[in-house]
Amino acid sequence: MTDGEKLDLILSEIQGMKADMQNMNSRIDNVESQIKQTERVLKNEIRKECELVLDEVERVHTILDSHKANKSAHTA
């Protein structure tokens, strides 16, 4: 194998590695995009769940305040 053939082989390998790296970068970009989308969805779901919990806490407080204000509820 001549020096020119060796250089051509090395160049070919480098070009192949470059193409592989570009492919990996593209795949990484896709994964990052999917992660960001999943993060947005999860944050939204967490916010909805927190709102439900806080609504329930408010409902229970209303019931307790009403019960507390009812003086005839605890007569002995």
LOFI-385315 format. One record per residue: residue number from 1; residue in one letter; chain; x negated, y negated, z negated of N, C-alpha, C, O, CB in turn. Coordinates in Angstrom, 2 decimals. Last residue first. Glycine has a CB too. Layout:
BEGIN
SITE     i   aa   ch      n_c1      n_c2      n_c3     ca_c1     ca_c2     ca_c3      c_c1      c_c2      c_c3      o_c1      o_c2      o_c3     cb_c1     cb_c2     cb_c3
SITE   NUM    A    A         X         Y         Z         X         Y         Z         X         Y         Z         X         Y         Z         X         Y         Z
...
This chain:
BEGIN
SITE     i   aa   ch      n_c1      n_c2      n_c3     ca_c1     ca_c2     ca_c3      c_c1      c_c2      c_c3      o_c1      o_c2      o_c3     cb_c1     cb_c2     cb_c3
SITE    76    A    A     72.46    -19.60    -75.26     72.39    -18.40    -76.08     73.40    -18.45    -77.19     73.48    -17.51    -77.99     71.00    -18.22    -76.64
SITE    75    T    A     72.28    -20.58    -71.92     72.89    -20.79    -73.25     72.85    -19.49    -74.02     73.15    -18.42    -73.49     74.36    -21.31    -73.13
SITE    74    H    A     71.22    -21.08    -69.32     70.44    -20.45    -70.39     71.01    -20.76    -71.77     70.28    -21.17    -72.67     69.00    -20.90    -70.32
SITE    73    A    A     72.98    -22.33    -67.60     72.42    -21.05    -67.19     71.71    -20.34    -68.33     71.60    -19.11    -68.31     71.46    -21.27    -66.04
SITE    72    S    A     73.82    -24.84    -68.21     74.67    -23.74    -68.68     74.08    -22.38    -68.34     74.64    -21.36    -68.74     76.06    -23.87    -68.08
SITE    71    K    A     72.08    -26.60    -66.96     71.94    -26.41    -68.41     72.77    -25.23    -68.91     72.45    -24.67    -69.96     72.35    -27.67    -69.15
SITE    70    N    A     70.48    -26.71    -64.18     71.73    -26.12    -64.63     71.59    -25.74    -66.11     71.05    -24.69    -66.45     72.11    -24.87    -63.76
SITE    69    A    A     67.89    -27.41    -63.55     68.85    -28.50    -63.81     70.18    -27.99    -64.34     70.96    -28.76    -64.90     69.08    -29.29    -62.54
SITE    68    K    A     66.79    -24.93    -63.03     66.30    -25.70    -64.18     67.29    -26.81    -64.56     67.49    -27.10    -65.74     64.91    -26.30    -63.87
SITE    67    H    A     68.05    -24.34    -60.63     68.27    -23.50    -61.80     67.87    -24.24    -63.08     68.56    -24.15    -64.10     67.49    -22.18    -61.67
SITE    66    S    A     66.95    -26.31    -59.00     68.40    -26.24    -59.19     68.74    -25.44    -60.44     69.62    -25.82    -61.22     69.08    -25.61    -57.96
SITE    65    D    A     64.27    -25.59    -59.14     64.69    -26.91    -59.62     66.19    -26.93    -59.89     66.64    -27.50    -60.88     64.32    -28.00    -58.61
SITE    64    L    A     64.42    -23.04    -57.93     64.01    -23.18    -59.33     64.41    -24.52    -59.92     64.85    -24.59    -61.06     62.50    -23.00    -59.45
SITE    63    I    A     65.22    -23.76    -55.33     66.05    -22.86    -56.15     65.70    -23.02    -57.63     66.59    -23.12    -58.47     65.85    -21.38    -55.70
SITE    62    T    A     63.04    -25.34    -54.60     64.38    -25.91    -54.61     65.31    -25.07    -55.48     66.10    -25.61    -56.26     64.94    -26.02    -53.17
SITE    61    H    A     61.01    -23.44    -54.71     60.98    -24.59    -55.62     62.35    -25.24    -55.72     62.77    -25.66    -56.80     59.94    -25.61    -55.17
SITE    60    V    A     61.80    -21.81    -52.59     61.81    -21.27    -53.95     61.79    -22.41    -54.97     62.48    -22.35    -55.99     60.60    -20.32    -54.16
SITE    59    R    A     61.38    -23.59    -50.43     62.72    -23.02    -50.69     62.82    -22.51    -52.12     63.82    -22.74    -52.80     63.02    -21.88    -49.70
SITE    58    E    A     58.62    -24.02    -50.60     59.54    -25.14    -50.78     60.95    -24.64    -51.11     61.63    -25.21    -51.97     59.57    -26.02    -49.50
SITE    57    V    A     57.76    -21.45    -50.02     57.42    -22.05    -51.31     58.37    -23.20    -51.60     58.86    -23.34    -52.72     55.94    -22.54    -51.32
SITE    56    E    A     58.68    -21.27    -47.38     59.23    -20.37    -48.41     58.94    -20.91    -49.81     59.80    -20.83    -50.69     58.63    -18.95    -48.26
SITE    55    D    A     57.11    -23.20    -46.15     58.57    -23.33    -46.12     59.21    -22.46    -47.20     60.16    -22.88    -47.86     59.12    -22.94    -44.74
SITE    54    L    A     54.59    -22.03    -46.55     54.92    -23.30    -47.21     56.42    -23.56    -47.22     56.95    -24.09    -48.20     54.19    -24.45    -46.53
SITE    53    V    A     54.87    -19.77    -44.91     54.61    -19.62    -46.34     55.00    -20.89    -47.08     55.66    -20.83    -48.12     53.13    -19.28    -46.59
SITE    52    L    A     55.24    -20.99    -42.40     56.27    -20.10    -42.95     56.10    -19.95    -44.46     57.08    -19.99    -45.21     56.20    -18.72    -42.27
SITE    51    E    A     52.82    -22.37    -42.14     54.07    -23.12    -42.19     55.19    -22.27    -42.78     55.99    -22.77    -43.56     54.46    -23.60    -40.79
SITE    50    C    A     51.09    -20.18    -41.98     50.98    -21.12    -43.11     52.26    -21.93    -43.25     52.73    -22.15    -44.37     49.77    -22.06    -42.92
SITE    49    E    A     51.93    -19.12    -39.53     52.08    -18.33    -40.76     52.02    -19.23    -41.99     52.79    -19.07    -42.93     51.00    -17.24    -40.84
SITE    48    K    A     51.18    -21.20    -37.80     52.58    -20.80    -37.90     52.83    -20.03    -39.19     53.83    -20.27    -39.88     52.99    -19.94    -36.69
SITE    47    R    A     48.39    -21.13    -38.18     49.15    -22.34    -38.51     50.63    -22.02    -38.69     51.27    -22.52    -39.61     48.96    -23.42    -37.42
SITE    46    I    A     47.84    -18.59    -37.16     47.57    -18.88    -38.58     48.36    -20.11    -39.03     48.93    -20.12    -40.12     46.05    -19.11    -38.81
SITE    45    E    A     48.52    -19.01    -34.48     49.25    -18.03    -35.27     49.06    -18.27    -36.78     50.01    -18.15    -37.56     48.80    -16.61    -34.90
SITE    44    N    A     46.58    -20.92    -33.79     48.00    -21.24    -33.68     48.84    -20.29    -34.53     49.76    -20.72    -35.22     48.46    -21.19    -32.21
SITE    43    K    A     44.27    -19.44    -34.16     44.48    -20.65    -34.95     45.95    -21.04    -34.94     46.50    -21.45    -35.97     43.62    -21.81    -34.42
SITE    42    L    A     44.69    -17.46    -32.18     44.65    -17.09    -33.60     44.87    -18.31    -34.50     45.58    -18.21    -35.51     43.32    -16.43    -33.94
SITE    41    V    A     44.55    -19.01    -29.83     45.76    -18.25    -30.15     45.81    -17.92    -31.64     46.85    -18.08    -32.28     45.83    -16.96    -29.31
SITE    40    R    A     41.91    -20.01    -30.01     43.06    -20.93    -29.97     44.35    -20.22    -30.37     45.16    -20.75    -31.13     43.22    -21.55    -28.56
SITE    39    E    A     40.50    -17.57    -29.95     40.39    -18.44    -31.11     41.57    -19.42    -31.16     42.15    -19.65    -32.22     39.06    -19.20    -31.09
SITE    38    T    A     41.11    -16.69    -27.37     41.55    -15.91    -28.52     41.53    -16.75    -29.79     42.43    -16.66    -30.62     40.67    -14.65    -28.70
SITE    37    Q    A     39.76    -18.69    -25.94     41.21    -18.53    -25.80     41.77    -17.76    -26.99     42.80    -18.14    -27.55     41.55    -17.81    -24.48
SITE    36    K    A     37.12    -18.18    -26.75     37.73    -19.48    -27.04     39.25    -19.41    -26.95     39.96    -19.99    -27.77     37.21    -20.56    -26.08
SITE    35    I    A     36.82    -15.60    -25.69     36.70    -15.82    -27.14     37.36    -17.13    -27.53     38.09    -17.20    -28.52     35.21    -15.83    -27.58
SITE    34    Q    A     37.03    -16.11    -22.96     38.01    -15.25    -23.62     37.99    -15.44    -25.13     39.05    -15.45    -25.77     37.75    -13.78    -23.29
SITE    33    S    A     34.74    -17.69    -22.62     36.05    -18.23    -22.31     37.15    -17.42    -23.00     38.08    -17.99    -23.57     36.29    -18.25    -20.79
SITE    32    E    A     32.76    -15.83    -23.25     32.90    -17.04    -24.05     34.27    -17.67    -23.85     34.90    -18.13    -24.81     31.80    -18.05    -23.69
SITE    31    V    A     33.17    -14.02    -21.16     33.38    -13.59    -22.54     33.58    -14.80    -23.44     34.46    -14.80    -24.30     32.20    -12.73    -23.04
SITE    30    N    A     32.43    -15.64    -18.98     33.79    -15.08    -19.06     34.12    -14.66    -20.49     35.22    -14.90    -20.98     33.94    -13.89    -18.11
SITE    29    D    A     29.74    -16.11    -19.58     30.67    -17.24    -19.50     32.11    -16.76    -19.63     32.92    -17.40    -20.30     30.48    -17.99    -18.17
SITE    28    I    A     28.81    -13.49    -19.35     28.75    -14.15    -20.65     29.71    -15.34    -20.67     30.41    -15.56    -21.66     27.31    -14.61    -20.97
SITE    27    R    A     29.14    -13.12    -16.60     29.90    -12.29    -17.54     29.93    -12.91    -18.93     30.95    -12.87    -19.60     29.29    -10.87    -17.61
SITE    26    S    A     27.28    -15.01    -15.68     28.69    -15.12    -15.31     29.57    -14.33    -16.27     30.62    -14.81    -16.71     28.91    -14.63    -13.87
SITE    25    N    A     24.94    -13.92    -16.71     25.38    -15.26    -17.13     26.86    -15.47    -16.82     27.59    -16.04    -17.63     24.54    -16.35    -16.43
SITE    24    M    A     24.85    -11.52    -15.28     25.02    -11.49    -16.73     25.49    -12.85    -17.25     26.35    -12.91    -18.13     23.71    -11.09    -17.43
SITE    23    N    A     24.43    -12.56    -12.71     25.62    -11.76    -12.99     25.89    -11.72    -14.49     27.04    -11.86    -14.92     25.45    -10.33    -12.43
SITE    22    Q    A     21.95    -13.73    -13.09     23.09    -14.57    -12.71     24.40    -13.85    -12.99     25.37    -14.46    -13.45     23.00    -14.98    -11.22
SITE    21    M    A     20.46    -11.43    -13.63     20.59    -12.46    -14.66     21.77    -13.38    -14.36     22.51    -13.76    -15.26     19.29    -13.29    -14.77
SITE    20    D    A     20.63    -10.11    -11.17     21.18     -9.47    -12.37     21.41    -10.51    -13.47     22.43    -10.48    -14.16     20.24     -8.36    -12.87
SITE    19    A    A     19.24    -11.94     -9.58     20.66    -11.66     -9.30     21.33    -11.02    -10.51     22.47    -11.36    -10.84     20.79    -10.74     -8.06
SITE    18    K    A     16.73    -11.67    -10.77     17.40    -12.97    -10.76     18.89    -12.79    -10.53     19.71    -13.41    -11.20     16.79    -13.90     -9.69
SITE    17    M    A     16.13     -9.03    -10.17     16.31     -9.41    -11.58     17.03    -10.75    -11.69     17.84    -10.95    -12.59     14.94     -9.48    -12.29
SITE    16    G    A     15.89     -9.29     -7.39     16.91     -8.41     -7.97     17.19     -8.75     -9.41     18.34     -8.77     -9.85     16.49     -6.95     -7.85
SITE    15    Q    A     13.68    -10.96     -7.28     14.96    -11.44     -6.74     16.11    -10.59     -7.27     17.19    -11.11     -7.56     14.94    -11.41     -5.20
SITE    14    I    A     11.79     -9.22     -8.39     12.11    -10.48     -9.07     13.44    -11.03     -8.59     14.25    -11.51     -9.39     10.99    -11.52     -8.84
SITE    13    E    A     11.72     -7.23     -6.40     12.13     -6.90     -7.77     12.55     -8.15     -8.54     13.54     -8.14     -9.26     10.99     -6.17     -8.51
SITE    12    S    A     10.73     -8.76     -4.27     12.04     -8.11     -4.16     12.59     -7.76     -5.55     13.77     -7.97     -5.83     11.94     -6.84     -3.29
SITE    11    L    A      8.21     -9.40     -5.28      9.17    -10.46     -4.97     10.59     -9.90     -4.89     11.54    -10.51     -5.39      8.80    -11.15     -3.64
SITE    10    I    A      7.10     -6.83     -5.38      7.25     -7.61     -6.61      8.29     -8.71     -6.41      9.15     -8.92     -7.26      5.89     -8.22     -7.05
SITE     9    L    A      7.11     -6.23     -2.63      7.84     -5.39     -3.58      8.11     -6.14     -4.88      9.22     -6.10     -5.41      7.05     -4.10     -3.86
SITE     8    D    A      5.42     -8.24     -1.66      6.80     -8.17     -1.18      7.67     -7.35     -2.14      8.81     -7.71     -2.42      6.85     -7.56      0.24
SITE     7    L    A      3.06     -7.49     -2.97      3.68     -8.78     -3.27      5.14     -8.81     -2.83      5.99     -9.35     -3.54      2.90     -9.92     -2.60
SITE     6    K    A      2.63     -5.02     -1.70      2.82     -5.09     -3.16      3.50     -6.39     -3.55      4.42     -6.39     -4.37      1.47     -4.96     -3.89
SITE     5    E    A      2.25     -5.88      0.89      3.39     -5.00      0.58      3.69     -5.01     -0.91      4.85     -5.00     -1.33      3.11     -3.56      1.06
SITE     4    G    A     -0.12     -7.35      0.55      1.09     -8.02      1.05      2.33     -7.20      0.73      3.36     -7.76      0.35      0.99     -8.26      2.56
SITE     3    D    A     -1.89     -5.33     -0.19     -1.57     -6.39     -1.15     -0.29     -7.13     -0.74      0.52     -7.49     -1.59     -2.74     -7.39     -1.26
SITE     2    T    A     -0.63     -2.12      0.92     -1.46     -3.32      1.03     -1.04     -4.35     -0.02      0.02     -4.24     -0.64     -1.35     -3.93      2.46
SITE     1    M    A     -0.85      1.17      0.00      0.00      0.00      0.00     -0.91     -1.24      0.00     -1.82     -1.37     -0.82      0.98      0.01     -1.23
